[in-house]
Amino acid sequence: MLMKVFFSCQTRLKITASAVLLVTVSACSTMEGISSSSDTADAATPDVTLKHFVDVRIATIKKEAAIGYGENLDALAEMLGKKDKVAFGAWMQLNYDDLFDGLKKPDDLIARIKKTLPDT
């Protein structure tokens, strides 16, 4: 008996009667924890996804900004439409104090980035 169980991100688990698991993973996004909700008025807007991303990862984003690179900075650059992730990371490092000093809420970081980031 072979049973297939499908999860999000196109992950397939095949479970056989002898309890042997074979895992095949294909094209999975690293945006765990993000789900849509029909009861939230603005759930479909890109800023909600961006806000959630920053809310969940603010501590790591701050650490990566201090050194100027990291996978969360790369993802943030992509979400903001910045093609040059290396330049974005360097900009975050150069502007670290302006971006993070006195930051009260994680989504304030988004506003600071959008306000000061040059169009590149």
N, CA, C and O atoms as CSV, one atom per row, in Angstrom:
chain,resi,resn,atom,element,x,y,z
A,1,MET,N,N,0.846,-1.186,0.000
A,1,MET,CA,C,0.000,0.000,0.000
A,1,MET,C,C,0.880,1.234,0.000
A,1,MET,O,O,1.779,1.347,0.833
A,2,LEU,N,N,0.646,2.147,-0.902
A,2,LEU,CA,C,1.417,3.382,-1.015
A,2,LEU,C,C,0.453,4.543,-0.873
A,2,LEU,O,O,-0.554,4.617,-1.578
A,3,MET,N,N,0.767,5.460,0.053
A,3,MET,CA,C,-0.089,6.608,0.292
A,3,MET,C,C,0.752,7.860,0.064
A,3,MET,O,O,1.873,7.941,0.565
A,4,LYS,N,N,0.244,8.824,-0.669
A,4,LYS,CA,C,0.937,10.078,-0.904
A,4,LYS,C,C,0.272,11.170,-0.085
A,4,LYS,O,O,-0.953,11.283,-0.052
A,5,VAL,N,N,1.097,11.972,0.574
A,5,VAL,CA,C,0.614,13.105,1.342
A,5,VAL,C,C,1.249,14.345,0.751
A,5,VAL,O,O,2.474,14.411,0.642
A,6,PHE,N,N,0.453,15.333,0.366
A,6,PHE,CA,C,0.978,16.543,-0.250
A,6,PHE,C,C,0.928,17.702,0.725
A,6,PHE,O,O,-0.074,17.910,1.409
A,7,PHE,N,N,2.014,18.452,0.784
A,7,PHE,CA,C,2.111,19.647,1.613
A,7,PHE,C,C,2.350,20.838,0.711
A,7,PHE,O,O,2.566,20.682,-0.490
A,8,SER,N,N,2.311,22.033,1.291
A,8,SER,CA,C,2.616,23.219,0.520
A,8,SER,C,C,4.060,23.167,0.069
A,8,SER,O,O,4.840,22.362,0.577
A,9,CYS,N,N,4.419,23.998,-0.861
A,9,CYS,CA,C,5.772,24.095,-1.415
A,9,CYS,C,C,6.127,22.861,-2.237
A,9,CYS,O,O,7.308,22.574,-2.432
A,10,GLN,N,N,5.152,22.145,-2.710
A,10,GLN,CA,C,5.373,20.995,-3.567
A,10,GLN,C,C,6.232,19.923,-2.912
A,10,GLN,O,O,6.972,19.226,-3.607
A,11,THR,N,N,6.153,19.775,-1.603
A,11,THR,CA,C,6.874,18.719,-0.904
A,11,THR,C,C,6.015,17.468,-0.926
A,11,THR,O,O,4.825,17.530,-0.618
A,12,ARG,N,N,6.586,16.357,-1.276
A,12,ARG,CA,C,5.832,15.115,-1.316
A,12,ARG,C,C,6.453,14.121,-0.341
A,12,ARG,O,O,7.666,13.914,-0.342
A,13,LEU,N,N,5.640,13.527,0.463
A,13,LEU,CA,C,6.068,12.463,1.355
A,13,LEU,C,C,5.383,11.190,0.894
A,13,LEU,O,O,4.161,11.157,0.747
A,14,LYS,N,N,6.161,10.144,0.665
A,14,LYS,CA,C,5.593,8.859,0.302
A,14,LYS,C,C,5.741,7.958,1.508
A,14,LYS,O,O,6.849,7.747,2.001
A,15,ILE,N,N,4.635,7.430,1.983
A,15,ILE,CA,C,4.638,6.590,3.163
A,15,ILE,C,C,4.210,5.187,2.746
A,15,ILE,O,O,3.108,4.996,2.231
A,16,THR,N,N,5.072,4.219,2.967
A,16,THR,CA,C,4.745,2.839,2.618
A,16,THR,C,C,4.275,2.102,3.858
A,16,THR,O,O,4.413,2.599,4.975
A,17,ALA,N,N,3.725,0.924,3.660
A,17,ALA,CA,C,3.218,0.132,4.761
A,17,ALA,C,C,4.320,-0.254,5.737
A,17,ALA,O,O,4.055,-0.460,6.921
A,18,SER,N,N,5.551,-0.351,5.253
A,18,SER,CA,C,6.655,-0.728,6.133
A,18,SER,C,C,7.240,0.481,6.863
A,18,SER,O,O,8.300,0.379,7.482
A,19,ALA,N,N,6.567,1.606,6.796
A,19,ALA,CA,C,6.943,2.838,7.499
A,19,ALA,C,C,8.274,3.412,7.047
A,19,ALA,O,O,8.970,4.054,7.834
A,20,VAL,N,N,8.633,3.192,5.799
A,20,VAL,CA,C,9.828,3.794,5.231
A,20,VAL,C,C,9.396,5.100,4.573
A,20,VAL,O,O,8.458,5.122,3.777
A,21,LEU,N,N,10.078,6.172,4.907
A,21,LEU,CA,C,9.736,7.472,4.338
A,21,LEU,C,C,10.735,7.841,3.262
A,21,LEU,O,O,11.945,7.800,3.485
A,22,LEU,N,N,10.239,8.192,2.127
A,22,LEU,CA,C,11.063,8.741,1.060
A,22,LEU,C,C,10.579,10.166,0.852
A,22,LEU,O,O,9.386,10.394,0.649
A,23,VAL,N,N,11.483,11.112,0.901
A,23,VAL,CA,C,11.086,12.513,0.794
A,23,VAL,C,C,11.639,13.086,-0.490
A,23,VAL,O,O,12.832,12.978,-0.771
A,24,THR,N,N,10.774,13.688,-1.256
A,24,THR,CA,C,11.174,14.388,-2.457
A,24,THR,C,C,10.733,15.833,-2.307
A,24,THR,O,O,9.549,16.098,-2.101
A,25,VAL,N,N,11.661,16.765,-2.406
A,25,VAL,CA,C,11.352,18.174,-2.251
A,25,VAL,C,C,11.650,18.873,-3.566
A,25,VAL,O,O,12.689,18.639,-4.183
A,26,SER,N,N,10.738,19.728,-3.988
A,26,SER,CA,C,10.975,20.495,-5.205
A,26,SER,C,C,10.471,21.909,-5.029
A,26,SER,O,O,9.382,22.119,-4.496
A,27,ALA,N,N,11.243,22.872,-5.465
A,27,ALA,CA,C,10.884,24.289,-5.539
A,27,ALA,C,C,10.071,24.773,-4.347
A,27,ALA,O,O,8.874,25.030,-4.473
A,28,CYS,N,N,10.697,24.894,-3.222
A,28,CYS,CA,C,10.009,25.349,-2.015
A,28,CYS,C,C,10.493,26.746,-1.642
A,28,CYS,O,O,11.696,27.005,-1.623
A,29,SER,N,N,9.579,27.622,-1.352
A,29,SER,CA,C,9.919,28.977,-0.932
A,29,SER,C,C,10.329,28.982,0.533
A,29,SER,O,O,9.860,28.148,1.308
A,30,THR,N,N,11.214,29.926,0.929
A,30,THR,CA,C,11.632,30.036,2.319
A,30,THR,C,C,10.754,30.992,3.104
A,30,THR,O,O,11.146,31.422,4.188
A,31,MET,N,N,9.621,31.329,2.612
A,31,MET,CA,C,8.719,32.278,3.266
A,31,MET,C,C,7.774,31.544,4.205
A,31,MET,O,O,6.556,31.693,4.101
A,32,GLU,N,N,8.325,30.751,5.122
A,32,GLU,CA,C,7.473,30.004,6.034
A,32,GLU,C,C,6.681,30.940,6.923
A,32,GLU,O,O,7.114,32.047,7.243
A,33,GLY,N,N,5.520,30.470,7.311
A,33,GLY,CA,C,4.711,31.238,8.243
A,33,GLY,C,C,3.798,32.256,7.594
A,33,GLY,O,O,3.020,32.903,8.296
A,34,ILE,N,N,3.859,32.423,6.303
A,34,ILE,CA,C,3.000,33.404,5.645
A,34,ILE,C,C,1.814,32.663,5.040
A,34,ILE,O,O,1.990,31.737,4.249
A,35,SER,N,N,0.647,33.062,5.403
A,35,SER,CA,C,-0.546,32.452,4.847
A,35,SER,C,C,-1.552,33.544,4.534
A,35,SER,O,O,-1.525,34.625,5.121
A,36,SER,N,N,-2.429,33.243,3.608
A,36,SER,CA,C,-3.442,34.238,3.274
A,36,SER,C,C,-4.647,34.050,4.181
A,36,SER,O,O,-4.891,32.961,4.700
A,37,SER,N,N,-5.383,35.117,4.357
A,37,SER,CA,C,-6.562,35.063,5.209
A,37,SER,C,C,-7.638,35.926,4.589
A,37,SER,O,O,-7.416,37.108,4.326
A,38,SER,N,N,-8.788,35.351,4.357
A,38,SER,CA,C,-9.851,36.108,3.710
A,38,SER,C,C,-10.549,37.066,4.664
A,38,SER,O,O,-11.289,37.942,4.217
A,39,ASP,N,N,-10.329,36.919,5.980
A,39,ASP,CA,C,-11.009,37.805,6.916
A,39,ASP,C,C,-10.217,39.068,7.236
A,39,ASP,O,O,-10.674,39.897,8.022
A,40,THR,N,N,-9.041,39.226,6.642
A,40,THR,CA,C,-8.246,40.429,6.829
A,40,THR,C,C,-8.438,41.305,5.601
A,40,THR,O,O,-8.224,40.852,4.476
A,41,ALA,N,N,-8.835,42.535,5.802
A,41,ALA,CA,C,-9.192,43.406,4.686
A,41,ALA,C,C,-8.062,43.617,3.699
A,41,ALA,O,O,-8.308,43.668,2.494
A,42,ASP,N,N,-6.822,43.742,4.174
A,42,ASP,CA,C,-5.724,44.041,3.263
A,42,ASP,C,C,-4.733,42.882,3.151
A,42,ASP,O,O,-3.544,43.110,2.928
A,43,ALA,N,N,-5.199,41.657,3.301
A,43,ALA,CA,C,-4.315,40.489,3.284
A,43,ALA,C,C,-3.617,40.298,1.946
A,43,ALA,O,O,-2.547,39.692,1.900
A,44,ALA,N,N,-4.181,40.788,0.876
A,44,ALA,CA,C,-3.602,40.545,-0.440
A,44,ALA,C,C,-2.566,41.583,-0.848
A,44,ALA,O,O,-1.916,41.409,-1.879
A,45,THR,N,N,-2.389,42.636,-0.096
A,45,THR,CA,C,-1.452,43.670,-0.498
A,45,THR,C,C,-0.015,43.241,-0.234
A,45,THR,O,O,0.251,42.566,0.760
A,46,PRO,N,N,0.911,43.620,-1.101
A,46,PRO,CA,C,2.315,43.255,-0.919
A,46,PRO,C,C,2.905,43.768,0.397
A,46,PRO,O,O,3.769,43.113,0.979
A,47,ASP,N,N,2.452,44.921,0.869
A,47,ASP,CA,C,2.985,45.470,2.111
A,47,ASP,C,C,2.673,44.596,3.322
A,47,ASP,O,O,3.443,44.582,4.282
A,48,VAL,N,N,1.559,43.869,3.294
A,48,VAL,CA,C,1.239,42.979,4.402
A,48,VAL,C,C,2.265,41.855,4.460
A,48,VAL,O,O,2.745,41.512,5.541
A,49,THR,N,N,2.602,41.285,3.322
A,49,THR,CA,C,3.611,40.239,3.266
A,49,THR,C,C,4.961,40.793,3.696
A,49,THR,O,O,5.670,40.149,4.469
A,50,LEU,N,N,5.326,41.962,3.214
A,50,LEU,CA,C,6.577,42.605,3.587
A,50,LEU,C,C,6.597,42.900,5.081
A,50,LEU,O,O,7.598,42.654,5.754
A,51,LYS,N,N,5.495,43.424,5.597
A,51,LYS,CA,C,5.403,43.729,7.029
A,51,LYS,C,C,5.574,42.460,7.856
A,51,LYS,O,O,6.317,42.452,8.838
A,52,HIS,N,N,4.897,41.400,7.468
A,52,HIS,CA,C,5.008,40.136,8.197
A,52,HIS,C,C,6.445,39.613,8.152
A,52,HIS,O,O,6.979,39.152,9.161
A,53,PHE,N,N,7.049,39.687,6.995
A,53,PHE,CA,C,8.434,39.233,6.838
A,53,PHE,C,C,9.356,39.971,7.799
A,53,PHE,O,O,10.162,39.348,8.490
A,54,VAL,N,N,9.243,41.294,7.845
A,54,VAL,CA,C,10.092,42.104,8.726
A,54,VAL,C,C,9.738,41.855,10.191
A,54,VAL,O,O,10.633,41.741,11.028
A,55,ASP,N,N,8.452,41.769,10.513
A,55,ASP,CA,C,8.039,41.496,11.899
A,55,ASP,C,C,8.654,40.203,12.425
A,55,ASP,O,O,9.154,40.160,13.549
A,56,VAL,N,N,8.616,39.168,11.624
A,56,VAL,CA,C,9.100,37.856,12.048
A,56,VAL,C,C,10.625,37.801,12.105
A,56,VAL,O,O,11.187,37.090,12.938
A,57,ARG,N,N,11.295,38.541,11.233
A,57,ARG,CA,C,12.747,38.400,11.090
A,57,ARG,C,C,13.558,39.631,11.498
A,57,ARG,O,O,14.726,39.736,11.123
A,58,ILE,N,N,12.984,40.550,12.243
A,58,ILE,CA,C,13.656,41.821,12.539
A,58,ILE,C,C,15.019,41.623,13.200
A,58,ILE,O,O,15.969,42.321,12.847
A,59,ALA,N,N,15.140,40.707,14.134
A,59,ALA,CA,C,16.425,40.506,14.822
A,59,ALA,C,C,17.504,40.041,13.845
A,59,ALA,O,O,18.640,40.512,13.899
A,60,THR,N,N,17.150,39.128,12.965
A,60,THR,CA,C,18.114,38.623,11.984
A,60,THR,C,C,18.426,39.683,10.935
A,60,THR,O,O,19.577,39.820,10.519
A,61,ILE,N,N,17.423,40.426,10.507
A,61,ILE,CA,C,17.652,41.504,9.538
A,61,ILE,C,C,18.626,42.518,10.129
A,61,ILE,O,O,19.525,42.993,9.436
A,62,LYS,N,N,18.451,42.846,11.392
A,62,LYS,CA,C,19.337,43.801,12.061
A,62,LYS,C,C,20.774,43.285,12.089
A,62,LYS,O,O,21.708,44.036,11.808
A,63,LYS,N,N,20.955,42.007,12.428
A,63,LYS,CA,C,22.304,41.414,12.447
A,63,LYS,C,C,22.927,41.405,11.057
A,63,LYS,O,O,24.101,41.738,10.893
A,64,GLU,N,N,22.144,41.026,10.066
A,64,GLU,CA,C,22.665,40.982,8.701
A,64,GLU,C,C,22.971,42.376,8.172
A,64,GLU,O,O,23.941,42.560,7.438
A,65,ALA,N,N,22.161,43.349,8.534
A,65,ALA,CA,C,22.427,44.728,8.108
A,65,ALA,C,C,23.741,45.233,8.699
A,65,ALA,O,O,24.456,46.001,8.055
A,66,ALA,N,N,24.058,44.812,9.905
A,66,ALA,CA,C,25.310,45.227,10.549
A,66,ALA,C,C,26.531,44.730,9.779
A,66,ALA,O,O,27.568,45.393,9.761
A,67,ILE,N,N,26.410,43.568,9.147
A,67,ILE,CA,C,27.546,43.036,8.379
A,67,ILE,C,C,27.397,43.249,6.874
A,67,ILE,O,O,28.347,43.040,6.119
A,68,GLY,N,N,26.216,43.660,6.440
A,68,GLY,CA,C,26.015,44.035,5.049
A,68,GLY,C,C,25.602,42.921,4.104
A,68,GLY,O,O,25.581,43.127,2.891
A,69,TYR,N,N,25.276,41.756,4.623
A,69,TYR,CA,C,24.822,40.676,3.750
A,69,TYR,C,C,24.079,39.608,4.553
A,69,TYR,O,O,24.172,39.542,5.779
A,70,GLY,N,N,23.344,38.780,3.821
A,70,GLY,CA,C,22.631,37.671,4.435
A,70,GLY,C,C,21.389,37.328,3.633
A,70,GLY,O,O,20.901,38.136,2.843
A,71,GLU,N,N,20.887,36.130,3.845
A,71,GLU,CA,C,19.745,35.671,3.058
A,71,GLU,C,C,18.475,36.461,3.339
A,71,GLU,O,O,17.639,36.615,2.450
A,72,ASN,N,N,18.316,36.966,4.565
A,72,ASN,CA,C,17.132,37.782,4.863
A,72,ASN,C,C,17.228,39.146,4.190
A,72,ASN,O,O,16.216,39.686,3.743
A,73,LEU,N,N,18.433,39.708,4.113
A,73,LEU,CA,C,18.607,40.968,3.375
A,73,LEU,C,C,18.350,40.754,1.890
A,73,LEU,O,O,17.755,41.606,1.230
A,74,ASP,N,N,18.799,39.613,1.364
A,74,ASP,CA,C,18.537,39.297,-0.044
A,74,ASP,C,C,17.036,39.213,-0.309
A,74,ASP,O,O,16.538,39.755,-1.296
A,75,ALA,N,N,16.327,38.531,0.580
A,75,ALA,CA,C,14.871,38.402,0.428
A,75,ALA,C,C,14.188,39.759,0.560
A,75,ALA,O,O,13.257,40.062,-0.186
A,76,LEU,N,N,14.642,40.569,1.499
A,76,LEU,CA,C,14.077,41.903,1.692
A,76,LEU,C,C,14.310,42.764,0.446
A,76,LEU,O,O,13.414,43.482,0.003
A,77,ALA,N,N,15.514,42.685,-0.108
A,77,ALA,CA,C,15.819,43.434,-1.335
A,77,ALA,C,C,14.878,43.019,-2.462
A,77,ALA,O,O,14.362,43.862,-3.195
A,78,GLU,N,N,14.662,41.728,-2.589
A,78,GLU,CA,C,13.775,41.231,-3.633
A,78,GLU,C,C,12.345,41.714,-3.418
A,78,GLU,O,O,11.667,42.113,-4.365
A,79,MET,N,N,11.895,41.676,-2.174
A,79,MET,CA,C,10.534,42.120,-1.879
A,79,MET,C,C,10.355,43.611,-2.153
A,79,MET,O,O,9.255,44.066,-2.468
A,80,LEU,N,N,11.443,44.360,-2.029
A,80,LEU,CA,C,11.395,45.797,-2.290
A,80,LEU,C,C,11.691,46.126,-3.759
A,80,LEU,O,O,11.725,47.295,-4.142
A,81,GLY,N,N,11.902,45.095,-4.572
A,81,GLY,CA,C,12.145,45.298,-5.999
A,81,GLY,C,C,13.558,45.721,-6.347
A,81,GLY,O,O,13.787,46.280,-7.420
A,82,LYS,N,N,14.504,45.466,-5.469
A,82,LYS,CA,C,15.897,45.831,-5.717
A,82,LYS,C,C,16.623,44.656,-6.351
A,82,LYS,O,O,16.700,43.578,-5.761
A,83,LYS,N,N,17.152,44.856,-7.541
A,83,LYS,CA,C,17.800,43.770,-8.270
A,83,LYS,C,C,19.213,43.496,-7.782
A,83,LYS,O,O,19.660,42.349,-7.789
A,84,ASP,N,N,19.914,44.529,-7.363
A,84,ASP,CA,C,21.296,44.364,-6.907
A,84,ASP,C,C,21.314,44.137,-5.403
A,84,ASP,O,O,21.357,45.085,-4.620
A,85,LYS,N,N,21.283,42.866,-5.011
A,85,LYS,CA,C,21.212,42.512,-3.598
A,85,LYS,C,C,22.500,42.865,-2.853
A,85,LYS,O,O,22.457,43.196,-1.668
A,86,VAL,N,N,23.620,42.798,-3.523
A,86,VAL,CA,C,24.895,43.165,-2.900
A,86,VAL,C,C,24.903,44.652,-2.571
A,86,VAL,O,O,25.313,45.051,-1.481
A,87,ALA,N,N,24.450,45.467,-3.511
A,87,ALA,CA,C,24.384,46.915,-3.281
A,87,ALA,C,C,23.379,47.234,-2.171
A,87,ALA,O,O,23.623,48.121,-1.353
A,88,PHE,N,N,22.258,46.521,-2.139
A,88,PHE,CA,C,21.266,46.738,-1.089
A,88,PHE,C,C,21.852,46.417,0.282
A,88,PHE,O,O,21.672,47.184,1.228
A,89,GLY,N,N,22.550,45.295,0.394
A,89,GLY,CA,C,23.182,44.914,1.663
A,89,GLY,C,C,24.213,45.942,2.105
A,89,GLY,O,O,24.284,46.292,3.283
A,90,ALA,N,N,25.009,46.422,1.160
A,90,ALA,CA,C,26.007,47.441,1.475
A,90,ALA,C,C,25.329,48.732,1.921
A,90,ALA,O,O,25.803,49.396,2.843
A,91,TRP,N,N,24.220,49.089,1.271
A,91,TRP,CA,C,23.471,50.291,1.649
A,91,TRP,C,C,22.891,50.143,3.053
A,91,TRP,O,O,22.923,51.087,3.842
A,92,MET,N,N,22.362,48.964,3.366
A,92,MET,CA,C,21.816,48.715,4.711
A,92,MET,C,C,22.910,48.866,5.768
A,92,MET,O,O,22.674,49.429,6.837
A,93,GLN,N,N,24.102,48.362,5.467
A,93,GLN,CA,C,25.214,48.470,6.413
A,93,GLN,C,C,25.642,49.928,6.566
A,93,GLN,O,O,25.858,50.397,7.684
A,94,LEU,N,N,25.764,50.638,5.466
A,94,LEU,CA,C,26.180,52.038,5.489
A,94,LEU,C,C,25.175,52.911,6.251
A,94,LEU,O,O,25.567,53.871,6.914
A,95,ASN,N,N,23.902,52.584,6.160
A,95,ASN,CA,C,22.838,53.378,6.782
A,95,ASN,C,C,22.280,52.728,8.052
A,95,ASN,O,O,21.179,53.060,8.490
A,96,TYR,N,N,23.033,51.817,8.629
A,96,TYR,CA,C,22.576,51.032,9.782
A,96,TYR,C,C,22.034,51.923,10.908
A,96,TYR,O,O,20.925,51.696,11.390
A,97,ASP,N,N,22.796,52.922,11.325
A,97,ASP,CA,C,22.366,53.782,12.437
A,97,ASP,C,C,21.060,54.507,12.130
A,97,ASP,O,O,20.162,54.561,12.971
A,98,ASP,N,N,20.955,55.061,10.931
A,98,ASP,CA,C,19.731,55.774,10.553
A,98,ASP,C,C,18.523,54.844,10.490
A,98,ASP,O,O,17.400,55.255,10.781
A,99,LEU,N,N,18.757,53.597,10.111
A,99,LEU,CA,C,17.662,52.640,9.968
A,99,LEU,C,C,17.202,52.044,11.295
A,99,LEU,O,O,16.008,51.814,11.488
A,100,PHE,N,N,18.145,51.789,12.219
A,100,PHE,CA,C,17.804,51.027,13.412
A,100,PHE,C,C,17.796,51.815,14.725
A,100,PHE,O,O,17.170,51.376,15.690
A,101,ASP,N,N,18.470,52.961,14.788
A,101,ASP,CA,C,18.467,53.737,16.036
A,101,ASP,C,C,17.065,54.207,16.383
A,101,ASP,O,O,16.392,54.830,15.562
A,102,GLY,N,N,16.629,53.910,17.588
A,102,GLY,CA,C,15.322,54.341,18.066
A,102,GLY,C,C,14.153,53.656,17.399
A,102,GLY,O,O,13.023,54.134,17.492
A,103,LEU,N,N,14.398,52.549,16.731
A,103,LEU,CA,C,13.333,51.821,16.053
A,103,LEU,C,C,12.361,51.250,17.084
A,103,LEU,O,O,12.754,50.445,17.929
A,104,LYS,N,N,11.115,51.657,17.019
A,104,LYS,CA,C,10.111,51.230,17.991
A,104,LYS,C,C,9.372,49.965,17.540
A,104,LYS,O,O,9.129,49.057,18.335
A,105,LYS,N,N,9.020,49.924,16.255
A,105,LYS,CA,C,8.276,48.794,15.707
A,105,LYS,C,C,9.001,48.298,14.456
A,105,LYS,O,O,9.575,49.097,13.716
A,106,PRO,N,N,8.980,46.987,14.217
A,106,PRO,CA,C,9.647,46.463,13.030
A,106,PRO,C,C,9.161,47.090,11.729
A,106,PRO,O,O,9.958,47.311,10.817
A,107,ASP,N,N,7.856,47.383,11.630
A,107,ASP,CA,C,7.391,47.945,10.359
A,107,ASP,C,C,7.833,49.394,10.154
A,107,ASP,O,O,7.714,49.925,9.050
A,108,ASP,N,N,8.344,50.038,11.211
A,108,ASP,CA,C,8.963,51.361,11.025
A,108,ASP,C,C,10.217,51.251,10.161
A,108,ASP,O,O,10.585,52.198,9.466
A,109,LEU,N,N,10.869,50.093,10.210
A,109,LEU,CA,C,12.049,49.878,9.371
A,109,LEU,C,C,11.677,49.979,7.900
A,109,LEU,O,O,12.424,50.558,7.111
A,110,ILE,N,N,10.547,49.430,7.527
A,110,ILE,CA,C,10.103,49.492,6.134
A,110,ILE,C,C,9.940,50.942,5.699
A,110,ILE,O,O,10.390,51.330,4.620
A,111,ALA,N,N,9.300,51.736,6.539
A,111,ALA,CA,C,9.106,53.156,6.208
A,111,ALA,C,C,10.443,53.873,6.081
A,111,ALA,O,O,10.623,54.682,5.171
A,112,ARG,N,N,11.382,53.592,6.978
A,112,ARG,CA,C,12.700,54.227,6.903
A,112,ARG,C,C,13.449,53.820,5.648
A,112,ARG,O,O,14.104,54.648,5.013
A,113,ILE,N,N,13.356,52.558,5.291
A,113,ILE,CA,C,14.018,52.098,4.066
A,113,ILE,C,C,13.421,52.782,2.851
A,113,ILE,O,O,14.150,53.314,2.014
A,114,LYS,N,N,12.099,52.771,2.749
A,114,LYS,CA,C,11.428,53.372,1.598
A,114,LYS,C,C,11.687,54.876,1.494
A,114,LYS,O,O,11.747,55.434,0.398
A,115,LYS,N,N,11.839,55.521,2.651
A,115,LYS,CA,C,12.063,56.969,2.674
A,115,LYS,C,C,13.476,57.326,2.220
A,115,LYS,O,O,13.668,58.340,1.549
A,116,THR,N,N,14.463,56.511,2.574
A,116,THR,CA,C,15.852,56.895,2.319
A,116,THR,C,C,16.560,56.107,1.224
A,116,THR,O,O,17.622,56.523,0.762
A,117,LEU,N,N,15.998,54.983,0.802
A,117,LEU,CA,C,16.664,54.148,-0.192
A,117,LEU,C,C,16.587,54.807,-1.565
A,117,LEU,O,O,15.503,55.148,-2.037
A,118,PRO,N,N,17.736,54.982,-2.198
A,118,PRO,CA,C,17.715,55.568,-3.538
A,118,PRO,C,C,17.077,54.611,-4.539
A,118,PRO,O,O,17.150,53.393,-4.371
A,119,ASP,N,N,16.464,55.151,-5.560
A,119,ASP,CA,C,15.863,54.319,-6.616
A,119,ASP,C,C,16.970,53.757,-7.504
A,119,ASP,O,O,17.558,54.464,-8.322
A,120,THR,N,N,17.232,52.479,-7.321
A,120,THR,CA,C,18.258,51.814,-8.128
A,120,THR,C,C,17.742,50.526,-8.684
A,120,THR,O,O,18.466,49.825,-9.391
